[in-house]
């Protein structure tokens, strides 16, 4: 199996690579800005673009980091070896030294910047000025939204550089990535589950593949890769990473992360009742949450997997107190399906009583969201026997198709059929699912 390498991270990015290379070769533009969240493949695209430009001009690489962001021109230090130490924080001196360096190069050099949001202000001004005057080109990556440096946004607004956004992979692209890495046929339900858990983030999908193979949750059966057990978060590398990131953030940021994981998506207004804008921005920069750019400005975990990691780190007592604080707020209108499902789960975790109709609706929503365990747990919690006798509840069934004799493919689709009178279409929903065969959740609940 391939590791977290460049080819796998370039799935569905070929067009972007060619377009960015074209922007650097086009006389009408001075470069490109590649925008995307953590793990979307920005660095892989940059490397592929530089490889594409075989007859390339000289590069000036700037390794931006959060630590160097606090040091004026710190990222330029390797290129200012001849500048006296006393002048390293002087903008005129640094500008003169870099101008001389650019002019000494044959052809127009290109600034190659990873994580441009971590550049210090002086370096940002200097690079932007060099690109705007045509003295240098630019190939930079940046986080999305408010993380994009305004100096580089101005270059894009003026048509000097092009901007390319790396979107999350869709299900078919995640399936392609899985088969490329595993080098064999992969059950569509495996790739669908990974796509949902990782929210289409290539790096997270690759991490899930490696982790599930290592723990035995992902196995090869009859020439097809299947999930033979639920992915276990214990030992998942990104869980430790998220934990360490939260430890470095403020208590307000940790509170906001907990609320979003437990009850999200929440509106920015709801979240700011418990936290502050600086904490929310810090969480977004860390890649723990994402804030929608639409008018309603909803905040959710960057992926369901990250949300689950954060949720599991919250002690039960603190979770119950947070829920009480959220319920004490004035009603914010009807909950969206994802928020409704999460808040029903939260109520169950806290031992609160949930109406039977809410439990059934949450089970249906979990089914649609490819979460069969939550669907089973929620439906099984319905204790109203009169409600269980209704036809709509008796039709809530979980099947576990297994490979038939001689079948070359071990089918991992486990249809959970739920016809809900609250749904306008009342259509069945089909999920990957459990290893239990043809289990009636209604029967399970009745026995309990």
C-alpha positions in Angstrom: 0.0 0.0 0.0 1.2 3.5 -0.7 1.8 5.8 2.3 0.5 9.4 2.5 2.3 10.3 -0.7 2.1 12.8 -3.5 0.4 10.6 -6.1 -2.5 9.7 -3.9 -3.0 13.3 -2.8 -3.3 14.3 -6.5 -6.5 12.4 -7.2 -8.9 14.7 -9.0 -6.3 17.5 -9.0 -4.9 17.0 -12.5 -6.9 19.9 -14.0 -5.8 22.2 -11.2 -2.1 21.3 -11.7 -2.3 22.1 -15.5 -4.2 25.3 -14.9 -1.7 26.6 -12.3 1.2 25.7 -14.5 -0.5 27.6 -17.3 -0.9 30.6 -15.0 2.8 30.6 -14.3 3.6 30.3 -18.0 1.1 32.9 -19.2 2.5 36.3 -19.9 -0.8 37.8 -18.8 -0.5 36.7 -15.2 2.2 36.6 -12.6 1.4 33.5 -10.8 -1.3 31.6 -8.8 -2.7 31.3 -5.4 -3.9 27.8 -4.3 -6.5 27.9 -1.6 -7.7 25.0 0.5 -8.1 23.6 4.0 -5.5 21.5 5.8 -5.0 18.1 4.1 -6.6 19.1 0.8 -3.4 18.6 -1.2 -2.1 22.1 -1.6 1.6 21.1 -1.1 1.1 18.1 -3.5 -0.3 20.3 -6.2 2.5 22.8 -5.7 5.1 20.1 -6.1 3.4 18.7 -9.2 3.2 22.2 -10.8 7.0 22.7 -10.2 7.6 19.3 -11.8 5.3 20.3 -14.7 7.5 23.4 -15.4 10.5 21.6 -16.6 12.2 24.7 -18.1 11.4 26.6 -15.0 12.8 29.9 -13.8 14.6 30.2 -10.5 12.6 29.6 -7.4 12.7 31.4 -4.1 11.2 29.1 -1.5 9.7 30.7 1.6 9.0 28.2 4.4 6.3 30.0 6.4 5.5 28.8 9.9 3.4 30.2 12.7 6.6 30.6 14.8 8.4 32.6 12.1 5.3 34.8 11.7 6.2 36.7 14.8 9.8 37.4 13.5 10.0 40.3 11.0 11.3 39.0 7.7 12.3 35.7 9.6 11.3 33.6 6.6 13.6 35.6 4.3 16.7 35.1 6.5 18.2 32.3 4.3 18.1 34.7 1.4 19.6 37.7 3.3 22.9 36.1 4.3 24.9 39.2 3.2 22.7 41.7 5.1 24.1 42.9 8.4 22.3 41.5 11.5 21.3 45.0 12.6 19.4 45.6 9.3 17.4 42.3 9.3 14.3 44.0 10.7 14.6 47.2 8.6 12.1 47.2 5.7 14.1 49.5 3.4 17.3 47.5 3.9 15.5 44.2 3.4 13.7 45.5 0.3 17.0 46.8 -1.2 18.7 43.4 -0.6 15.8 41.4 -2.0 15.6 43.7 -5.0 19.3 43.2 -5.8 18.9 39.4 -5.4 15.9 39.3 -7.8 17.7 41.4 -10.4 20.8 39.1 -10.2 18.7 36.1 -11.3 18.4 35.1 -14.9 14.7 35.3 -15.9 11.9 36.3 -13.6 12.2 34.3 -10.4 9.1 32.8 -8.7 8.3 33.1 -5.0 7.1 29.6 -3.8 5.3 30.0 -0.5 3.6 27.2 1.5 1.0 28.4 4.1 1.1 32.1 3.1 -1.2 32.9 6.0 1.8 32.3 8.3 4.0 35.0 6.6 4.8 38.1 8.7 3.3 41.4 7.5 6.6 42.8 6.2 7.4 39.8 4.1 3.8 39.8 2.7 4.2 43.5 1.7 7.5 42.9 0.1 6.5 39.8 -1.9 3.2 41.4 -3.0 5.1 44.5 -4.2 7.6 42.4 -6.2 4.8 40.5 -7.9 2.7 43.6 -8.6 5.7 45.3 -10.3 6.5 42.2 -12.3 9.9 41.7 -10.6 8.8 38.2 -9.5 6.1 35.6 -10.0 4.2 33.9 -7.2 3.1 30.3 -6.5 1.5 30.4 -3.0 -0.8 28.2 -0.9 -3.1 29.4 1.8 -5.9 28.4 4.0 -9.4 29.4 2.9 -11.6 32.4 3.7 -10.3 34.9 6.1 -6.9 33.1 6.2 -6.0 34.3 2.8 -3.6 37.3 3.1 -5.3 40.4 2.0 -2.2 41.5 0.1 -2.5 38.4 -2.1 -6.2 38.8 -2.4 -5.5 42.3 -3.8 -3.3 40.8 -6.4 -6.1 38.4 -7.4 -8.6 41.2 -7.5 -6.3 43.2 -9.8 -6.0 40.2 -12.2 -2.3 39.9 -11.5 -2.5 36.3 -10.1 -5.1 33.6 -10.5 -6.8 31.9 -7.6 -7.6 28.2 -7.5 -9.6 26.6 -4.7 -9.2 22.9 -3.8 -12.6 21.5 -2.9 -13.2 18.4 -0.9 -13.3 15.2 -2.9 -16.7 13.8 -3.8 -17.7 10.2 -3.2 -16.5 8.9 -6.6 -13.2 10.7 -6.2 -12.7 9.2 -2.7 -13.5 5.8 -4.2 -10.8 6.4 -6.9 -8.4 7.4 -4.2 -9.1 4.3 -2.1 -8.6 1.9 -5.1 -5.4 3.7 -6.1 -4.0 3.3 -2.6 -5.2 -0.2 -1.9 -4.5 -1.4 -5.5 -7.6 -3.6 -5.6 -11.4 -3.3 -5.9 -12.9 -1.5 -2.9 -16.5 -1.8 -1.8 -18.5 1.3 -2.6 -19.7 1.4 1.0 -16.2 1.6 2.3 -15.4 4.6 0.2 -18.8 6.1 1.1 -18.1 5.7 4.8 -14.6 7.2 4.5 -15.9 10.0 2.4 -18.5 10.9 5.0 -16.1 10.5 8.0 -13.4 12.6 6.4 -15.7 15.1 4.7 -13.8 14.4 1.4 -10.5 15.5 2.9 -7.8 13.5 1.0 -5.3 13.4 3.9 -7.9 12.2 6.4 -9.1 9.5 4.0 -5.6 8.3 3.6 -5.1 8.3 7.4 -8.4 6.3 7.8 -7.2 3.7 5.2 -3.9 3.2 7.0 -5.5 3.1 10.4 -8.2 0.7 9.5 -5.8 -1.6 7.8 -3.5 -1.5 10.8 -6.3 -2.3 13.3 -7.9 -5.0 11.1 -11.2 -3.0 10.5 -10.4 -3.0 6.8 -9.8 -6.4 5.2 -9.5 -8.1 1.8 -12.3 -10.6 1.2 -12.8 -12.4 -2.2 -10.6 -9.7 -3.9 -12.6 -6.8 -2.5 -11.6 -4.5 0.4 -14.4 -4.4 3.1 -15.0 -2.9 6.5 -15.3 -5.9 8.7 -15.5 -3.8 11.9 -16.3 -0.3 12.9 -13.3 2.0 12.8 -11.9 2.5 16.3 -10.6 5.9 17.1 -8.3 4.7 19.8 -4.8 5.0 18.4 -5.9 7.0 15.4 -3.0 9.4 14.8 -5.2 12.4 14.0 -6.9 12.0 17.4 -3.6 12.9 19.2 -3.0 15.7 16.8 -6.4 17.3 17.5 -5.9 16.8 21.2 -2.5 18.6 21.1 -4.0 21.4 19.0 -6.7 22.0 21.5 -4.2 22.0 24.3 -2.4 24.9 22.7 -5.6 26.9 22.3 -7.5 29.1 24.8 -10.2 27.8 27.1 -12.7 29.8 25.1 -11.6 28.0 21.9 -11.9 24.6 23.7 -15.4 25.5 24.8 -16.4 26.5 21.3 -14.9 23.3 19.9 -16.9 21.2 22.4 -20.2 22.9 21.6 -19.7 22.6 17.9 -18.9 18.9 18.2 -21.8 18.1 20.6 -24.5 20.2 19.1 -23.4 21.5 15.7 -23.8 22.9 13.3 -24.5 26.1 15.2 -24.8 29.6 14.0 -22.0 32.0 14.6 -24.3 34.0 16.8 -25.1 31.1 19.0 -21.5 30.2 19.4 -20.4 33.7 20.3 -22.8 33.6 23.3 -20.2 31.1 24.8 -17.0 32.2 23.1 -15.4 35.1 21.2 -14.4 35.8 17.6 -10.7 35.3 18.3 -11.3 31.8 19.6 -13.5 30.9 16.7 -10.9 32.2 14.2 -8.2 30.2 16.0 -10.2 27.0 15.7 -10.8 27.6 12.0 -7.1 28.2 11.4 -6.3 25.0 13.3 -8.6 23.1 10.9 -10.9 21.9 13.7 -14.0 23.7 12.6 -15.3 25.3 9.4 -17.4 28.4 9.1 -19.7 28.5 6.1 -19.5 31.5 3.8 -23.2 31.6 3.2 -25.5 34.2 4.7 -26.4 32.1 7.8 -22.7 31.5 8.8 -23.0 28.0 10.2 -20.2 26.5 12.2 -19.5 22.7 12.1 -16.6 20.4 12.7 -14.2 20.3 9.8 -15.2 16.7 9.4 -17.5 14.2 11.2 -14.3 12.4 12.2 -12.8 15.5 13.9 -16.2 16.2 15.5 -16.2 12.6 16.9 -12.6 13.0 18.2 -13.5 16.2 20.0 -16.7 14.7 21.4 -14.9 11.7 22.9 -12.5 14.0 24.8 -15.3 15.8 26.7 -15.9 14.4 30.2 -19.5 13.4 30.9 -20.0 15.9 33.7 -18.8 18.8 31.5 -21.0 17.6 28.6 -24.1 17.7 30.8 -23.3 21.2 32.1 -22.7 22.5 28.6 -26.0 21.0 27.5 -27.8 22.7 30.4 -26.2 26.0 29.4 -27.3 25.6 25.7 -30.8 24.7 26.6 -31.0 27.8 28.8 -30.7 30.0 25.8 -33.8 31.4 24.0 -35.0 29.1 21.2 -33.2 29.7 17.9 -35.9 28.3 15.6 -36.2 24.9 14.0 -33.0 22.8 14.1 -31.4 21.6 10.9 -31.3 17.9 10.4 -27.6 17.4 11.3 -28.0 19.6 14.4 -31.2 17.8 15.4 -29.5 14.4 15.1 -26.5 15.5 17.1 -28.5 17.1 19.8 -30.7 14.0 20.2 -27.6 11.9 20.5 -26.2 14.4 23.1 -29.4 14.2 25.1 -29.2 10.4 25.1 -25.6 10.5 26.2 -26.6 12.8 29.1 -29.4 10.4 30.2 -32.2 12.9 29.2 -35.6 11.7 28.1 -36.2 12.1 24.4 -39.7 11.8 22.9 -40.3 8.7 20.7 -41.0 10.8 17.6 -37.7 12.6 18.0 -35.9 9.4 18.4 -37.4 7.9 15.2 -36.6 11.1 13.3 -33.1 11.0 14.5 -32.7 7.4 13.5 -33.9 8.2 10.0 -31.5 11.1 9.8 -28.6 8.9 11.0 -29.5 6.4 8.4 -29.3 9.0 5.6 -26.0 10.2 7.1 -24.4 6.8 6.7 -24.3 6.2 10.5 -26.0 2.8 11.1 -24.8 2.4 14.7 -26.4 5.7 15.7 -29.6 4.7 13.8 -29.8 1.4 15.7 -29.0 3.0 19.0 -31.5 5.8 18.6 -34.4 3.6 17.3 -33.8 1.0 20.0 -34.2 3.7 22.6 -37.9 4.1 21.8 -39.6 2.7 24.8 -43.2 3.7 24.0 -44.8 0.3 23.1 -47.8 1.9 21.5 -45.4 3.8 19.2 -43.5 0.7 18.4 -46.6 -1.0 17.2 -47.1 1.6 14.4 -46.3 0.3 10.9 -43.8 3.0 10.3 -41.7 1.8 13.2 -42.0 -1.9 12.4 -40.5 -1.2 9.0 -37.3 0.1 10.4 -35.1 -2.8 9.6 -31.4 -3.4 9.4 -30.1 -6.0 6.9 -26.6 -7.3 6.6 -26.1 -8.7 3.1 -23.3 -11.3 3.1 -21.4 -12.8 0.2 -23.5 -15.5 -1.5 -22.0 -18.9 -2.4 -19.5 -18.3 -5.2 -20.0 -14.6 -5.2 -16.7 -12.8 -6.1 -17.8 -9.7 -4.2 -18.6 -9.7 -0.5 -21.4 -7.1 -0.5 -21.2 -4.7 2.4 -24.4 -2.8 1.7 -26.6 -3.1 4.7 -29.9 -1.5 3.9 -31.6 0.2 6.8 -35.1 0.9 5.6 -37.0 3.6 7.3 -40.2 5.1 6.0 -41.0 8.1 8.0 -44.3 9.9 7.8 -42.5 13.2 8.6 -40.5 12.8 5.4 -42.2 14.4 2.4 -41.0 11.6 0.1 -41.2 8.7 2.5 -38.4 7.0 0.5 -36.2 4.2 1.8 -32.6 5.0 2.6 -29.8 2.6 2.0 -26.7 2.4 4.1 -23.5 0.4 4.5 -24.0 -1.4 7.7 -23.6 -3.9 10.3 -22.8 -7.6 10.4 -26.1 -8.4 11.9 -28.4 -10.1 9.5 -32.0 -9.0 8.9 -32.4 -7.6 12.4 -35.6 -5.8 13.2 -34.9 -2.8 15.4 -38.5 -2.8 16.4 -38.2 -6.4 17.7 -35.0 -5.4 19.6 -36.8 -2.5 21.2 -39.9 -4.6 22.0 -37.7 -7.2 23.8 -36.1 -4.5 25.8 
